[in-house]
Amino acid sequence: MRSSLSILLLVICVFSCKELSQETTSPVTEEKTHPLSPQENIAAFYRIGNWDTVTELRFTFNVSRSETGYSRSYVWNTSTDDVIFMNENDTIEYNRKAPLDSLAIYADKRFVNDSFWLLSPYKLVWDEGTTISDVSKVTAPISRDTLNKLTIVYGSEGGYTPGDAYDFYFTDAYEIREWVYRKENSGTASVLTTWDKHETYGDLRFNTLHQDSLKSFKLYFTDISVK
């Protein structure tokens, strides 16, 4: 009798424990994620996901044209938006969140331009008030390779150069190979260069060399440091 009772209790326990486990275990649900847009995929290729850990970015922006050239250097505290601008004649310190005087505006115009060349894959995602085209397969203007093309057009108000447009030419892996700058969304190119040299600094990926089709114009970055 004791043996039969033990078996009965064991059977009850097995079924009871199974039911308890089913009731108290949350069902596994799949997270619904939307596919990334082309601009998000480009930014991801350049590792935008690691930007949130960056506290400081240093770089020198260099331009060489025939026998002339110039350089400008920056230290940017990304959390406070403090910027140090340096060229051969001046050192200007300012905060981008504060009202800017004429000297700070002089430095900030150059900072916006120069950092755009370095960070434009991220700005495809960051910048507001823009229009981004659908992607199309085209013949790239310099290499004549078949690449994907995406165009971003800035709004007609705000910023130092409103209404400008940029055409990005990129591979199926979302690596940018060429781009065109069109002032005020003109139908003709103002500047057209290659993206020749991808390098990794910290956990970020940058293109550090741009050249025109004749390689008589070179824009490049040195002294890059990411904290």
For each residue, the residues with C-beta under 8 A, 3 or more apart:
1: 4 5
2: 5 6
3: 6 7
4: 1 7 8
5: 1 2 8 9
6: 2 3 9 10
7: 3 4 10 11
8: 4 5 11 12
9: 5 6 12 13
10: 6 7 13 14
11: 7 8 14 15
12: 8 9 15 16
13: 9 10 16 17
14: 10 11 17 18
15: 11 12 18 19
16: 12 13 19 20
17: 13 14 20 21
18: 14 15 21 22
19: 15 16 22 23
20: 16 17 23 24
21: 17 18 24 25
22: 18 19 25
23: 19 20
24: 20 21
25: 21 22
26:
27:
28:
29:
30:
31:
32:
33:
34:
35:
36: 40 41 44
37: 40 41 132
38: 41 42 135 148 150 174
39: 42 43 124 125 132 150 152
40: 36 37 43 44 125
41: 36 37 38 44 45 174
42: 38 39 45 46 121 124 150 168 170 174 176
43: 39 40 46 48 121 122 124 125
44: 36 40 41 47 48 49 174
45: 41 42 121 173 174 175 205
46: 42 43 121 122 204 205 206
47: 44 50 51 200 203 204 205
48: 43 44 51 121 122 125
49: 44 52
50: 47 53 54 202 203 204
51: 47 48 54 122 204
52: 49
53: 50 203
54: 50 51 57 78 202 204 226 227
55: 77 78 79 227
56: 75 76 77 78 225 226 227
57: 54 74 75 76 78 224 225 226 227
58: 73 74 75 76 223 224 225 226
59: 73 74 114 115 118 221 222 223 224 225
60: 71 72 73 74 221 222 223 224
61: 71 72 73 74 114 117 118 219 221
62: 69 70 71 218 219 220 221 222
63: 69 70 71 217 218 219
64: 68 69 217 218 219 220
65: 68 69 216 217 218
66: 216
67:
68: 64 65
69: 62 63 64 65
70: 62 63 87 88
71: 60 61 62 63 87 88
72: 60 61 85 86 87 110 114
73: 58 59 60 61 85 86 87 223
74: 57 58 59 60 61 83 84 85 86 111 114 115
75: 56 57 58 83 84
76: 56 57 58 81 82 83 84 111 115
77: 55 56 80 81 82 83
78: 54 55 56 57 81
79: 55
80: 77 95 97
81: 76 77 78 95 96 97
82: 76 77 93 94 95 96
83: 74 75 76 77 93 94 95 96 107 108 111
84: 74 75 76 91 92 93
85: 72 73 74 90 91 92 93 94 107 108 110 111
86: 72 73 74 90 91 92
87: 70 71 72 73 90
88: 70 71
89:
90: 85 86 87 107
91: 84 85 86
92: 84 85 86 103 104 106 107
93: 82 83 84 85
94: 82 83 85 98 100 103 104 107 108
95: 80 81 82 83 98
96: 81 82 83 100 108
97: 80 81
98: 94 95
99:
100: 94 96 104 105 108
101: 104 105
102: 105 106
103: 92 94 106 107
104: 92 94 100 101 107 108
105: 100 101 102 108 109
106: 92 102 103 109 110
107: 83 85 90 92 94 103 104 110 111
108: 83 85 94 96 100 104 105 111 112
109: 105 106 112 113 160
110: 72 85 106 107 113 114
111: 74 76 83 85 107 108 114 115
112: 108 109 115 116 159 160
113: 109 110 116 117 160
114: 59 61 72 74 110 111 117 118
115: 59 74 76 111 112 118 119
116: 112 113 119 120 123
117: 61 113 114 120 210 219 221
118: 59 61 114 115 206 207 221
119: 115 116 122 123
120: 116 117 123 124 166 168 179
121: 42 43 45 46 48 124 176
122: 43 46 48 51 119 125 126
123: 116 119 120 126 127
124: 39 42 43 120 121 127 132 150 152 168
125: 39 40 43 48 122
126: 122 123
127: 123 124 130 152 154
128:
129: 154 155 157 158
130: 127 152 153 154 155
131: 152 153 155
132: 37 39 124 150 151 152 153
133: 136 149 150 151 152 153
134:
135: 38 148 149 150
136: 133 148 149
137: 146 147 148 149
138: 146 147 148 149 169
139: 144 145 146 147
140: 143 144 145 146 147 169 177 178
141: 144 169 178 180 189 192
142: 178 192 193 194 212 213
143: 140 147 177 178 194
144: 139 140 141
145: 139 140 177
146: 137 138 139 140
147: 137 138 139 140 143 169 170 171 177 178
148: 38 135 136 137 138 169 170 171 172
149: 133 135 136 137 138 167 168 169
150: 38 39 42 124 132 133 135 167 168 170
151: 132 133 165 166 167 168
152: 39 124 127 130 131 132 133 165 166 168
153: 130 131 132 133 163 164 165 185
154: 127 129 130 159 161 162 163 164 165
155: 129 130 131 158 159 162 163
156: 162 163
157: 129 162
158: 129 155 162
159: 112 154 155 162
160: 109 112 113
161: 154 164 183
162: 154 155 156 157 158 159
163: 153 154 155 156 184 185
164: 153 154 161 181 182 183 184 185
165: 151 152 153 154 181 182 184 185 186
166: 120 151 152 179 180 181 182
167: 149 150 151 179 180 182
168: 42 120 124 149 150 151 152 176 179
169: 138 140 141 147 148 149 176 177 178 179 180
170: 42 147 148 150 174 175 176 177
171: 147 148 174 175 177
172: 148
173: 45
174: 38 41 42 44 45 170 171
175: 45 170 171 195 198
176: 42 121 168 169 170 179 195 207
177: 140 143 145 147 169 170 171 194 195
178: 140 141 142 143 147 169 192 193 194 195
179: 120 166 167 168 169 176 192 193 195
180: 141 166 167 169 189 191 192
181: 164 165 166 189 190 191 192
182: 164 165 166 167 185 186 187 188 189 190
183: 161 164 186 190
184: 163 164 165
185: 153 163 164 165 182
186: 165 182 183 190
187: 182
188: 182
189: 141 180 181 182 192
190: 181 182 183 186
191: 180 181 212
192: 141 142 178 179 180 181 189 212 213
193: 142 178 179 210 211 212 217 219
194: 142 143 177 178 209 210 211 212
195: 175 176 177 178 179 198 207 209 210
196: 207 209 210 211
197: 207 208 209 220
198: 175 195 205 206 207 208
199: 205 206 207 208 224
200: 47 203 204 205 206
201: 204 206 224 225 226
202: 50 54 226 227
203: 47 50 53 200 226
204: 46 47 50 51 54 200 201 226
205: 45 46 47 198 199 200
206: 46 118 198 199 200 201 221 224
207: 118 176 195 196 197 198 199 210
208: 197 198 199 220 221 222 224
209: 194 195 196 197 218 219 220 221
210: 117 193 194 195 196 207 218 219 220
211: 193 194 196 215 217 218 219
212: 142 191 192 193 194 215 216 217
213: 142 192
214: 217
215: 211 212 218
216: 65 66 212
217: 63 64 65 193 211 212 214
218: 62 63 64 65 209 210 211 215
219: 61 62 63 64 117 193 209 210 211
220: 62 64 197 208 209 210
221: 59 60 61 62 117 118 206 208 209 224
222: 59 60 62 208
223: 58 59 60 73
224: 57 58 59 60 199 201 206 208 221
225: 56 57 58 59 201
226: 54 56 57 58 201 202 203 204
227: 54 55 56 57 202
